[in-house]
Amino acid sequence: MRPRFWAVAIVLIAVAAACLPFVPVTLPGVFDGPLNSAGTLNLLGLCFVFGALALTYDIVFGFTGLLSFGHALYFATGVYVTAIALARWHWSLPQALALTALVGFGLPLALGAVCLRVKDIPFAMVTLAFAEAGSILVLQDPWGLTGGEDGIALGGSVLPATLVGVANTSHLYWIATGLLVATCAIGWWAVQSPPGRVWQAIRENERRVAVLGLNPYSYKLASFTLSGFLAAAAGVAYLFLQGGANPQITTANFTLVLLVMVVLGGVGTLWGAVIGGIVYEYLDFRLVGFSNAAGVQSLPPILRVPLSEPLFILGVLFIVLVLFLPEGIGGLFRRLPGRRHGPS
């Protein structure tokens, strides 16, 4: 009954999320406007993108046990390859997406084939080196393609009219929703499949997997490639929502943010990773307004200074959660009566 339950749950959640642009309900204190307002839909769309992105990182980190510091590189690949094809080369959207799919699959496959020759800390360092190289390449603006520190802005004539303007925010929101649903479905299918079971066995004891006659390298490469490809897809949706590319998403610090999202939601729990990504992005956005609120600014300096820094508040919340809920938000699902341990 469990697979059927989650299949039904995905469908119901997807339908409910898809209907939000038609719901003029206001949630005071949660969003600044009605659920169907452009600002709320854009924020929710970004939350869904980062929920999907956190899930892609959980596949390689939580289920396969590979601590990669270069996952941001594949997300940035989806953003920059699409942006360059559209804004610099003036390709059509289908052509740009086809190129992004090709690069989004080939890059993690090629780099994974190199990085996975080593294990543990050396693996993490090699992935970090590739990520830093990608970040430097973007900032150097080769042949005027990446825009350097200014990034790439997508003009109104670059994208189809249905994806441009405040009036079409709901279309971008539906793209983000579709991305999240598809990523959840693919991720759940992958970790439940025979290769997915091997990934989890590698996470627990790679030597034992080799003794059983299986090749851990090929299975790890499959996990690395799948997670990188799905991260590139999330990058495309992010590009559409933001209307451009910026170099901040290419840094290794961005991968550390993904690690925080996964730990926040629960390592090795797909739904926890999604929730962690959504909660982190929501708090990252909302705490900016909270820190600038008049009530906070009127506090004594000893309280006003730290509370004026959104990252400080996020850090405190993260520490409290790790101390009192070490399994993350997704770990709550495992504590429900009748729940079996395993991917959730």
LOMIMI-817514 format. One record per residue (C-alpha): residue in one letter; chain; x, y, z. Coordinates in steps of 0.25 Angstrom, whole numbers, plus 5000, padded with zeros to 4 digits. Example, Ala and Ser with C-alpha at 12.3 -4.5 7.8 and 13.67 -1.06 7.14 Angstrom:
+------+-------+------+------+------+
: rest : kette :   c1 :   c2 :   c3 :
+------+-------+------+------+------+
:    a :     A : 5049 : 4982 : 5031 :
:    s :     A : 5055 : 4996 : 5029 :
+------+-------+------+------+------+
This chain:
+------+-------+------+------+------+
: rest : kette :   c1 :   c2 :   c3 :
+------+-------+------+------+------+
:    m :     A : 5000 : 5000 : 5000 :
:    r :     A : 5012 : 5009 : 5002 :
:    p :     A : 5015 : 5012 : 4988 :
:    r :     A : 5001 : 5014 : 4985 :
:    f :     A : 4999 : 5024 : 4996 :
:    w :     A : 5011 : 5032 : 4992 :
:    a :     A : 5006 : 5032 : 4978 :
:    v :     A : 4993 : 5037 : 4982 :
:    a :     A : 4999 : 5048 : 4991 :
:    i :     A : 5008 : 5053 : 4980 :
:    v :     A : 4995 : 5055 : 4971 :
:    l :     A : 4987 : 5062 : 4982 :
:    i :     A : 4998 : 5071 : 4986 :
:    a :     A : 5001 : 5074 : 4971 :
:    v :     A : 4986 : 5077 : 4968 :
:    a :     A : 4985 : 5086 : 4981 :
:    a :     A : 4998 : 5094 : 4977 :
:    a :     A : 4994 : 5096 : 4963 :
:    c :     A : 4981 : 5102 : 4968 :
:    l :     A : 4987 : 5113 : 4976 :
:    p :     A : 4987 : 5123 : 4965 :
:    f :     A : 4972 : 5123 : 4966 :
:    v :     A : 4971 : 5124 : 4981 :
:    p :     A : 4970 : 5139 : 4985 :
:    v :     A : 4972 : 5136 : 5000 :
:    t :     A : 4981 : 5144 : 5009 :
:    l :     A : 4989 : 5138 : 5020 :
:    p :     A : 4993 : 5150 : 5029 :
:    g :     A : 5008 : 5148 : 5034 :
:    v :     A : 5011 : 5137 : 5024 :
:    f :     A : 5011 : 5144 : 5011 :
:    d :     A : 5010 : 5159 : 5008 :
:    g :     A : 4998 : 5157 : 4998 :
:    p :     A : 4987 : 5147 : 4994 :
:    l :     A : 4992 : 5134 : 4989 :
:    n :     A : 4989 : 5137 : 4975 :
:    s :     A : 4997 : 5150 : 4975 :
:    a :     A : 5009 : 5151 : 4966 :
:    g :     A : 5019 : 5153 : 4978 :
:    t :     A : 5014 : 5141 : 4986 :
:    l :     A : 5014 : 5132 : 4974 :
:    n :     A : 5028 : 5136 : 4970 :
:    l :     A : 5032 : 5133 : 4985 :
:    l :     A : 5025 : 5119 : 4985 :
:    g :     A : 5031 : 5116 : 4971 :
:    l :     A : 5045 : 5119 : 4976 :
:    c :     A : 5042 : 5110 : 4989 :
:    f :     A : 5038 : 5099 : 4980 :
:    v :     A : 5051 : 5100 : 4971 :
:    f :     A : 5060 : 5100 : 4983 :
:    g :     A : 5051 : 5088 : 4989 :
:    a :     A : 5054 : 5080 : 4976 :
:    l :     A : 5069 : 5084 : 4976 :
:    a :     A : 5071 : 5080 : 4991 :
:    l :     A : 5064 : 5066 : 4987 :
:    t :     A : 5075 : 5065 : 4975 :
:    y :     A : 5086 : 5067 : 4985 :
:    d :     A : 5080 : 5057 : 4995 :
:    i :     A : 5081 : 5046 : 4984 :
:    v :     A : 5096 : 5047 : 4983 :
:    f :     A : 5098 : 5051 : 4998 :
:    g :     A : 5087 : 5045 : 5006 :
:    f :     A : 5085 : 5032 : 4998 :
:    t :     A : 5099 : 5029 : 4992 :
:    g :     A : 5107 : 5035 : 5003 :
:    l :     A : 5115 : 5044 : 4994 :
:    l :     A : 5119 : 5058 : 5000 :
:    s :     A : 5120 : 5067 : 4988 :
:    f :     A : 5124 : 5081 : 4989 :
:    g :     A : 5122 : 5084 : 4974 :
:    h :     A : 5107 : 5082 : 4973 :
:    a :     A : 5104 : 5096 : 4970 :
:    l :     A : 5112 : 5095 : 4957 :
:    y :     A : 5101 : 5086 : 4951 :
:    f :     A : 5090 : 5096 : 4956 :
:    a :     A : 5098 : 5107 : 4949 :
:    t :     A : 5100 : 5099 : 4937 :
:    g :     A : 5085 : 5099 : 4935 :
:    v :     A : 5084 : 5114 : 4937 :
:    y :     A : 5096 : 5119 : 4929 :
:    v :     A : 5095 : 5109 : 4917 :
:    t :     A : 5080 : 5113 : 4915 :
:    a :     A : 5083 : 5128 : 4917 :
:    i :     A : 5095 : 5128 : 4908 :
:    a :     A : 5087 : 5120 : 4897 :
:    l :     A : 5075 : 5130 : 4898 :
:    a :     A : 5081 : 5143 : 4901 :
:    r :     A : 5095 : 5142 : 4893 :
:    w :     A : 5092 : 5132 : 4882 :
:    h :     A : 5078 : 5136 : 4880 :
:    w :     A : 5073 : 5121 : 4879 :
:    s :     A : 5059 : 5117 : 4880 :
:    l :     A : 5054 : 5112 : 4894 :
:    p :     A : 5053 : 5097 : 4889 :
:    q :     A : 5067 : 5098 : 4884 :
:    a :     A : 5073 : 5104 : 4897 :
:    l :     A : 5066 : 5094 : 4905 :
:    a :     A : 5071 : 5082 : 4896 :
:    l :     A : 5086 : 5088 : 4898 :
:    t :     A : 5084 : 5089 : 4913 :
:    a :     A : 5079 : 5075 : 4914 :
:    l :     A : 5091 : 5070 : 4906 :
:    v :     A : 5101 : 5078 : 4915 :
:    g :     A : 5093 : 5075 : 4927 :
:    f :     A : 5095 : 5061 : 4925 :
:    g :     A : 5109 : 5060 : 4919 :
:    l :     A : 5116 : 5070 : 4929 :
:    p :     A : 5113 : 5062 : 4942 :
:    l :     A : 5115 : 5049 : 4934 :
:    a :     A : 5129 : 5054 : 4930 :
:    l :     A : 5133 : 5060 : 4943 :
:    g :     A : 5127 : 5049 : 4951 :
:    a :     A : 5136 : 5039 : 4944 :
:    v :     A : 5148 : 5047 : 4949 :
:    c :     A : 5144 : 5051 : 4963 :
:    l :     A : 5139 : 5037 : 4966 :
:    r :     A : 5153 : 5031 : 4964 :
:    v :     A : 5156 : 5036 : 4979 :
:    k :     A : 5147 : 5035 : 4991 :
:    d :     A : 5143 : 5042 : 5004 :
:    i :     A : 5151 : 5055 : 5006 :
:    p :     A : 5159 : 5055 : 4993 :
:    f :     A : 5146 : 5053 : 4986 :
:    a :     A : 5140 : 5065 : 4993 :
:    m :     A : 5152 : 5073 : 4990 :
:    v :     A : 5152 : 5069 : 4975 :
:    t :     A : 5137 : 5073 : 4973 :
:    l :     A : 5141 : 5086 : 4980 :
:    a :     A : 5152 : 5089 : 4971 :
:    f :     A : 5143 : 5087 : 4959 :
:    a :     A : 5132 : 5096 : 4965 :
:    e :     A : 5142 : 5107 : 4967 :
:    a :     A : 5148 : 5106 : 4953 :
:    g :     A : 5134 : 5107 : 4948 :
:    s :     A : 5131 : 5120 : 4957 :
:    i :     A : 5144 : 5126 : 4952 :
:    l :     A : 5141 : 5123 : 4938 :
:    v :     A : 5127 : 5130 : 4939 :
:    l :     A : 5134 : 5142 : 4946 :
:    q :     A : 5144 : 5144 : 4935 :
:    d :     A : 5133 : 5145 : 4925 :
:    p :     A : 5140 : 5138 : 4913 :
:    w :     A : 5136 : 5143 : 4900 :
:    g :     A : 5126 : 5152 : 4906 :
:    l :     A : 5116 : 5140 : 4909 :
:    t :     A : 5114 : 5140 : 4924 :
:    g :     A : 5113 : 5155 : 4927 :
:    g :     A : 5124 : 5153 : 4938 :
:    e :     A : 5119 : 5159 : 4951 :
:    d :     A : 5107 : 5166 : 4944 :
:    g :     A : 5101 : 5152 : 4940 :
:    i :     A : 5091 : 5151 : 4928 :
:    a :     A : 5078 : 5158 : 4928 :
:    l :     A : 5067 : 5151 : 4919 :
:    g :     A : 5060 : 5162 : 4911 :
:    g :     A : 5045 : 5162 : 4908 :
:    s :     A : 5048 : 5157 : 4894 :
:    v :     A : 5056 : 5145 : 4898 :
:    l :     A : 5045 : 5137 : 4904 :
:    p :     A : 5032 : 5134 : 4899 :
:    a :     A : 5021 : 5144 : 4903 :
:    t :     A : 5014 : 5134 : 4912 :
:    l :     A : 5026 : 5134 : 4921 :
:    v :     A : 5029 : 5149 : 4922 :
:    g :     A : 5022 : 5160 : 4931 :
:    v :     A : 5015 : 5160 : 4944 :
:    a :     A : 5002 : 5156 : 4938 :
:    n :     A : 5009 : 5142 : 4934 :
:    t :     A : 5015 : 5139 : 4948 :
:    s :     A : 5005 : 5128 : 4949 :
:    h :     A : 5011 : 5121 : 4937 :
:    l :     A : 5025 : 5121 : 4943 :
:    y :     A : 5019 : 5116 : 4956 :
:    w :     A : 5013 : 5105 : 4949 :
:    i :     A : 5026 : 5101 : 4943 :
:    a :     A : 5033 : 5101 : 4957 :
:    t :     A : 5021 : 5092 : 4962 :
:    g :     A : 5023 : 5083 : 4950 :
:    l :     A : 5038 : 5082 : 4952 :
:    l :     A : 5036 : 5079 : 4967 :
:    v :     A : 5026 : 5068 : 4964 :
:    a :     A : 5034 : 5062 : 4953 :
:    t :     A : 5047 : 5062 : 4962 :
:    c :     A : 5040 : 5056 : 4974 :
:    a :     A : 5034 : 5045 : 4965 :
:    i :     A : 5048 : 5042 : 4958 :
:    g :     A : 5055 : 5043 : 4971 :
:    w :     A : 5045 : 5033 : 4978 :
:    w :     A : 5046 : 5023 : 4966 :
:    a :     A : 5061 : 5024 : 4966 :
:    v :     A : 5063 : 5021 : 4981 :
:    q :     A : 5053 : 5010 : 4981 :
:    s :     A : 5059 : 5003 : 4968 :
:    p :     A : 5069 : 4992 : 4969 :
:    p :     A : 5081 : 5002 : 4966 :
:    g :     A : 5075 : 5011 : 4977 :
:    r :     A : 5076 : 5000 : 4987 :
:    v :     A : 5090 : 4998 : 4983 :
:    w :     A : 5093 : 5013 : 4985 :
:    q :     A : 5088 : 5011 : 5000 :
:    a :     A : 5097 : 4999 : 5002 :
:    i :     A : 5109 : 5007 : 4997 :
:    r :     A : 5106 : 5018 : 5007 :
:    e :     A : 5106 : 5008 : 5018 :
:    n :     A : 5117 : 4999 : 5013 :
:    e :     A : 5124 : 5000 : 5000 :
:    r :     A : 5134 : 4989 : 5002 :
:    r :     A : 5122 : 4979 : 5005 :
:    v :     A : 5116 : 4983 : 4991 :
:    a :     A : 5129 : 4980 : 4984 :
:    v :     A : 5130 : 4967 : 4991 :
:    l :     A : 5116 : 4963 : 4986 :
:    g :     A : 5121 : 4965 : 4972 :
:    l :     A : 5115 : 4978 : 4968 :
:    n :     A : 5123 : 4990 : 4963 :
:    p :     A : 5121 : 5002 : 4973 :
:    y :     A : 5128 : 5012 : 4963 :
:    s :     A : 5117 : 5010 : 4952 :
:    y :     A : 5106 : 5011 : 4962 :
:    k :     A : 5112 : 5024 : 4968 :
:    l :     A : 5114 : 5030 : 4955 :
:    a :     A : 5099 : 5027 : 4951 :
:    s :     A : 5095 : 5034 : 4964 :
:    f :     A : 5104 : 5046 : 4962 :
:    t :     A : 5100 : 5047 : 4947 :
:    l :     A : 5085 : 5047 : 4951 :
:    s :     A : 5086 : 5057 : 4962 :
:    g :     A : 5094 : 5066 : 4953 :
:    f :     A : 5084 : 5065 : 4942 :
:    l :     A : 5072 : 5068 : 4951 :
:    a :     A : 5080 : 5080 : 4957 :
:    a :     A : 5082 : 5086 : 4943 :
:    a :     A : 5067 : 5084 : 4941 :
:    a :     A : 5064 : 5092 : 4954 :
:    g :     A : 5074 : 5103 : 4948 :
:    v :     A : 5065 : 5105 : 4936 :
:    a :     A : 5053 : 5107 : 4945 :
:    y :     A : 5061 : 5117 : 4954 :
:    l :     A : 5065 : 5125 : 4941 :
:    f :     A : 5051 : 5127 : 4937 :
:    l :     A : 5046 : 5131 : 4951 :
:    q :     A : 5058 : 5141 : 4953 :
:    g :     A : 5058 : 5146 : 4938 :
:    g :     A : 5073 : 5144 : 4938 :
:    a :     A : 5086 : 5138 : 4943 :
:    n :     A : 5095 : 5143 : 4954 :
:    p :     A : 5109 : 5138 : 4958 :
:    q :     A : 5105 : 5135 : 4972 :
:    i :     A : 5099 : 5122 : 4969 :
:    t :     A : 5112 : 5117 : 4964 :
:    t :     A : 5120 : 5118 : 4977 :
:    a :     A : 5123 : 5106 : 4986 :
:    n :     A : 5116 : 5114 : 4997 :
:    f :     A : 5103 : 5111 : 4989 :
:    t :     A : 5106 : 5096 : 4991 :
:    l :     A : 5108 : 5098 : 5006 :
:    v :     A : 5094 : 5104 : 5006 :
:    l :     A : 5089 : 5092 : 4999 :
:    l :     A : 5095 : 5083 : 5010 :
:    v :     A : 5088 : 5092 : 5020 :
:    m :     A : 5075 : 5090 : 5013 :
:    v :     A : 5077 : 5074 : 5013 :
:    v :     A : 5081 : 5074 : 5028 :
:    l :     A : 5070 : 5083 : 5032 :
:    g :     A : 5060 : 5074 : 5025 :
:    g :     A : 5066 : 5061 : 5028 :
:    v :     A : 5078 : 5053 : 5021 :
:    g :     A : 5073 : 5041 : 5013 :
:    t :     A : 5058 : 5045 : 5013 :
:    l :     A : 5054 : 5050 : 5000 :
:    w :     A : 5041 : 5058 : 5006 :
:    g :     A : 5050 : 5063 : 5017 :
:    a :     A : 5060 : 5069 : 5007 :
:    v :     A : 5048 : 5076 : 4999 :
:    i :     A : 5043 : 5082 : 5012 :
:    g :     A : 5056 : 5086 : 5016 :
:    g :     A : 5058 : 5093 : 5003 :
:    i :     A : 5045 : 5100 : 5003 :
:    v :     A : 5046 : 5104 : 5018 :
:    y :     A : 5060 : 5110 : 5016 :
:    e :     A : 5057 : 5118 : 5004 :
:    y :     A : 5044 : 5123 : 5010 :
:    l :     A : 5051 : 5127 : 5023 :
:    d :     A : 5063 : 5133 : 5015 :
:    f :     A : 5053 : 5142 : 5008 :
:    r :     A : 5044 : 5146 : 5020 :
:    l :     A : 5054 : 5148 : 5030 :
:    v :     A : 5059 : 5160 : 5022 :
:    g :     A : 5046 : 5167 : 5024 :
:    f :     A : 5046 : 5163 : 5039 :
:    s :     A : 5060 : 5168 : 5042 :
:    n :     A : 5056 : 5182 : 5036 :
:    a :     A : 5043 : 5182 : 5044 :
:    a :     A : 5041 : 5194 : 5053 :
:    g :     A : 5039 : 5185 : 5065 :
:    v :     A : 5053 : 5179 : 5063 :
:    q :     A : 5060 : 5192 : 5060 :
:    s :     A : 5054 : 5198 : 5073 :
:    l :     A : 5060 : 5188 : 5082 :
:    p :     A : 5073 : 5190 : 5090 :
:    p :     A : 5086 : 5189 : 5082 :
:    i :     A : 5089 : 5175 : 5089 :
:    l :     A : 5077 : 5169 : 5082 :
:    r :     A : 5075 : 5178 : 5070 :
:    v :     A : 5089 : 5176 : 5064 :
:    p :     A : 5088 : 5160 : 5063 :
:    l :     A : 5073 : 5160 : 5060 :
:    s :     A : 5076 : 5170 : 5048 :
:    e :     A : 5084 : 5159 : 5041 :
:    p :     A : 5075 : 5148 : 5034 :
:    l :     A : 5087 : 5139 : 5034 :
:    f :     A : 5089 : 5139 : 5049 :
:    i :     A : 5074 : 5136 : 5051 :
:    l :     A : 5075 : 5124 : 5041 :
:    g :     A : 5088 : 5119 : 5048 :
:    v :     A : 5081 : 5119 : 5061 :
:    l :     A : 5069 : 5112 : 5056 :
:    f :     A : 5078 : 5102 : 5049 :
:    i :     A : 5086 : 5099 : 5062 :
:    v :     A : 5073 : 5098 : 5070 :
:    l :     A : 5067 : 5088 : 5060 :
:    v :     A : 5080 : 5080 : 5059 :
:    l :     A : 5081 : 5079 : 5075 :
:    f :     A : 5066 : 5075 : 5077 :
:    l :     A : 5063 : 5069 : 5064 :
:    p :     A : 5075 : 5062 : 5059 :
:    e :     A : 5068 : 5054 : 5048 :
:    g :     A : 5062 : 5067 : 5042 :
:    i :     A : 5048 : 5071 : 5039 :
:    g :     A : 5047 : 5058 : 5030 :
:    g :     A : 5050 : 5050 : 5042 :
:    l :     A : 5037 : 5053 : 5048 :
:    f :     A : 5030 : 5044 : 5038 :
:    r :     A : 5039 : 5033 : 5043 :
:    r :     A : 5033 : 5035 : 5057 :
:    l :     A : 5019 : 5033 : 5052 :
:    p :     A : 5012 : 5021 : 5057 :
:    g :     A : 5012 : 5009 : 5047 :
:    r :     A : 5023 : 5016 : 5039 :
:    r :     A : 5034 : 5007 : 5034 :
:    h :     A : 5049 : 5012 : 5033 :
:    g :     A : 5053 : 5014 : 5019 :
:    p :     A : 5053 : 5025 : 5009 :
:    s :     A : 5041 : 5035 : 5011 :
+------+-------+------+------+------+
